Amino acid sequence: MANIRDTYKYWFKVGNLKVHCGTTNNLRIREGQHQNSGRYTTFNGQRYYWRDGHIVQEGNITTKEAALEWERQNGCN
């Protein structure tokens, strides 16, 4: 059971700016959660609202353990 590949790694981007990374088992639902979070990221004095963002899948679907290691390596919150 530990080797089931059911987890996606992703970057959440607003335009071309990477504002968040994480893992999920459903990219569509997670994208909606981020878009509806009310959050924004400030970069170079400009606000980037997450409601305008989108998810970009990183690599292939993987195991939860491997995805969590990827999160640690990339400093995902």
C-alpha positions in Angstrom: 0.0 0.0 0.0 2.9 2.4 0.7 4.0 2.3 -3.0 0.7 3.5 -4.4 1.2 6.4 -6.9 -1.7 8.7 -6.1 -0.1 12.0 -5.2 0.6 15.0 -7.5 3.4 17.6 -6.9 2.5 21.1 -8.0 3.4 24.7 -8.2 0.7 27.3 -7.8 1.4 30.3 -10.0 -0.1 33.7 -10.6 1.0 34.6 -14.1 4.6 33.3 -14.3 5.3 33.9 -10.6 5.5 30.8 -8.4 3.7 31.6 -5.2 3.3 28.2 -3.6 4.2 24.6 -3.9 2.6 21.5 -2.5 1.1 18.1 -3.0 -2.4 16.8 -3.5 -4.4 13.8 -4.7 -6.7 16.1 -6.8 -5.3 19.0 -8.7 -8.6 20.5 -9.8 -10.0 20.7 -6.3 -6.7 22.0 -4.8 -6.5 24.7 -7.5 -10.0 25.9 -6.5 -9.1 26.0 -2.9 -6.1 28.2 -3.6 -8.1 30.5 -5.9 -10.8 30.9 -3.2 -8.4 31.4 -0.3 -8.4 35.2 -0.4 -4.6 35.2 -0.4 -2.2 37.3 -2.3 1.6 37.4 -2.6 3.6 40.6 -2.7 6.6 40.7 -5.1 8.5 43.8 -6.1 5.9 46.0 -4.5 3.0 44.5 -6.5 0.2 42.3 -5.2 -0.5 39.0 -7.0 -3.9 37.7 -6.1 -4.3 33.9 -5.8 -7.8 34.1 -7.3 -6.0 34.7 -10.6 -3.7 31.8 -10.2 -3.4 28.3 -11.6 -1.7 25.0 -10.8 1.1 23.5 -12.8 1.8 19.9 -12.2 5.5 19.1 -11.4 6.6 15.7 -12.8 4.6 12.5 -12.7 2.1 11.2 -10.2 4.0 9.7 -7.3 3.8 8.2 -3.9 2.8 10.3 -0.9 6.2 9.6 0.8 8.1 10.8 -2.3 5.9 13.8 -2.7 6.4 14.8 0.9 10.2 14.6 0.4 9.9 16.8 -2.7 7.9 19.3 -0.5 10.8 19.3 2.1 13.4 19.8 -0.6 11.6 22.7 -2.2 10.6 24.5 1.0 6.9 24.2 0.5 4.7 25.4 3.3 
